[in-house]
Amino acid sequence: MQYIDNIIFLILLVAGFGLFAKSLQKIYRNIRLGREINRSDRKSERWETMATVAMGQSKMGKRPVAGILHLFVYVGFVIINIELIEIIVDGIFGTHRFLASIFGDMFYSFFTATLEVLALLVIIGVVIFFIRRNFYGVKRLNMKELFGWPKNDANWILIIEFALMMAFFSMNASESVLQARNAEGFHHIGSFPISQMLFVPFLEVFSFDNGFLIFIERSAWWFHFVGILFFMNYLYYSKHLHIILAFPSTWYSNLDEKGKFNNLDSVTKEIKLMMDPNADPYAAPAEGAEADVPSKFGAEDIFDLNQVQLLNAYSCTECGRCTSVCPANITGKKLSPRLILMKTRDRLEEVGRNIDKNGKFEDDGKRLLNDYITKEELWACTTCNACTEACPVLLDPLSIIFEMRRFLVMEQSAAPQELNLMMTNVENNAAPWQYNQADRLNWANEN
């Protein structure tokens, strides 16, 4: 019977990690659909940024209540799943509490007691988060853009985490009772203070026999293992991909000053040709010289965005901090920076399904511009960078907005009339105002 359990465990383990690897491969392929961008500079600064922002949660503290609760859930859930190592070894080789033989009784007791405290903090965190999200009425968590799947997804994740922690406590509580009864195969190892305080009294009230307690312990153990595999593969469909992708997103984040926009290589090349008296504008380009120059100005679809922008779309936590500080959204405009990233991800996923179906991308007649993100949303942006400053994982929805506006202006000449007037004035008068250059200082002579 033990061998059958081990074989079933191994099959589930391979299948779970195999499906997870396949999902990661799809995400990687989809991100690679974007234009390449070199963000390999300032490596020490990038490692520091990733360590402090992604690992250290440094930006979460700006909203203390949510920040502390998120720290409970994040640290607790990550450290508790170190026990997955023990579960894997026990499941494959049929051992029980394998790490006890590595750590020794004293350190293993400290380890299991720490996990219990962290599990309790996770439960407190997810319960409060569930109440805040569904009953407390936090505006950014109850906006129209989250109706349907986004809201259900967030709730399901909280429910799954709660269920996994309850299984963890059920396993420990039943084992604690079995150890106290000197049941066969259950030695006095580990320390379970929270389980003994909150869950063991419940088991003792019903006076369950050893056989039923073993059933509870084994069922909770299997539920915890299968639940982790399910959670891991559910991430692909969830906003909680940020658990993984927050790390590369912060590493590849834009470290330049906020408000500094990139120059187009094609435009820079033309200007250099104009400024160089010895340049031959009709000379054939060097082999491969045009490879990195985009075929169009700005971005119309996900293929025109760079790979970091597509990574950002997958990394969005949908927390709404960006939207809650956006002056356009606050004043009733249609723009929501969070929704810009969500729509980009939706389009990216649609393109990915197209590739899965046809083997390569077949034009579906859709574009990110107009079919997903409207001109009204794009032109509502004030480019104030409030969204990029507020994001807890350094995502940059503004860069997507800017590239799409660049496409509208430079490819379609579809700028609003007010902007066209300003650009005409700059071209004719070297200033945004409709005054002749010779008349600029007239105001100084006015009485």
Helices and strands as residue ranges (DSSP letters): H 2-31, H 43-49, I 50-55, G 58-62, H 64-80, H 83-93, H 98-103, H 105-131, I 132-136, G 139-141, G 144-146, H 149-180, H 193-198, H 200-205, H 210-234, G 235-237, G 239-241, H 242-251, H 265-275, G 302-304, H 307-315, H 321-324, H 327-330, H 337-358, H 368-371, H 375-380, H 386-390, H 397-410, H 417-429, G 437-445
